Amino acid sequence: MKEFIIKNGNSEDIGEITDLYREVAAIEGGLARTADEISAGYVGNFVSKAVESGIIVVAHAPADNKIIGEIHGYALGPQVFAHVLGELTIAIHPNFQGVGVGKALFTKFMQQVKEDRPDILRVELIARESNGKAIEFYKKLGFAVEGRMTNRIRSVGGGFESDIPMAWHRNPVG
Ligand SMILES: CC(C)(COP(=O)(O)OP(=O)(O)OC[C@H]1O[C@@H](n2cnc3c(N)ncnc32)[C@H](O)[C@@H]1OP(=O)(O)O)[C@@H](O)C(=O)NCCC(=O)NCCS
């Protein structure tokens, strides 16, 4: 399944992205939100912020043109963070995980950061510690672990786990 179509997302995609996030969130251990916490309002908010100040990229399946993957990030707001692209989230439909869609989307996303957005010096994200697949994936894309937020995530079924902040820097940091 390499024949997906990658393009920038926009407000017309909100309905399909909402459906996608609900499907992804239904499986524990990936997204922080549960399926019932994914509303059209939540998705509409991040799509409009990403269109306005950040980057949003979607993957469509060629068979039916449905959105099967999405990645976005946007400016945090205050001017002191104007060089930071934050609130990054990536979600691939469960039926299409592990076949390269995430890699293609994230590579396109970082290409746009590197080539089109010289104002962005830092891209940041957070992954739960148990999501080793995602953490290894982000390392391959140039993200480094910056710490460990102990017990930040409440695990389904009881207990807590740590959240791992990671960042990519345009210029090497000492
Ligand atoms: C994590 C996620 C974004 C990865 O996207 P994907 O399309 O499934 O991944 P890809 O097939 O493009 O593979 C990218 C990398 O992920 C890792 N990976 C993918 N499948 C893996 C698996 N089954 N086991 C371990 N690592 C795996 C590898 O590092 C791989 O790189 P490689 O191909 O160079 O070895 C996707 O699985 C997803 O949406 N998961 C649920 C939601 C989630 O966890 N979001 C991130 C929250 S921080």
The ligand as an ORCA input file, in Angstrom:
! r2SCAN-3c Opt
* xyz 0 1
  C       2.906      6.052     15.331
  C       2.355      6.213     13.910
  C       2.138      7.698     13.626
  C       3.412      5.681     12.908
  O       2.913      5.774     11.589
  P       2.902      4.465     10.647
  O       2.336      4.848      9.332
  O       2.211      3.371     11.374
  O       4.460      4.168     10.550
  P       5.318      3.826      9.236
  O       4.832      2.572      8.624
  O       5.450      5.026      8.366
  O       6.726      3.524      9.928
  C       7.502      4.608     10.456
  C       8.418      4.117     11.540
  O       7.640      3.716     12.672
  C       8.253      2.593     13.272
  N       7.327      1.450     13.199
  C       6.278      1.300     12.349
  N       5.617      0.161     12.610
  C       6.284     -0.411     13.645
  C       6.079     -1.581     14.409
  N       5.067     -2.434     14.151
  N       6.924     -1.840     15.424
  C       7.939     -1.000     15.709
  N       8.182      0.138     15.022
  C       7.353      0.422     14.016
  C       9.542      2.347     12.557
  O      10.533      3.145     13.202
  C       9.245      2.895     11.196
  O      10.382      3.299     10.522
  P      11.107      2.302      9.450
  O      10.086      1.982      8.419
  O      12.227      3.139      8.937
  O      11.538      1.109     10.236
  C       1.028      5.439     13.681
  O       1.256      4.063     13.902
  C      -0.142      5.890     14.526
  O      -0.918      6.749     14.111
  N      -0.313      5.296     15.720
  C      -1.449      5.608     16.593
  C      -1.470      7.046     17.053
  C      -0.160      7.461     17.668
  O       0.488      6.709     18.371
  N       0.193      8.731     17.387
  C       1.411      9.303     17.912
  C       1.177      9.853     19.281
  S       2.702     10.536     19.941
*
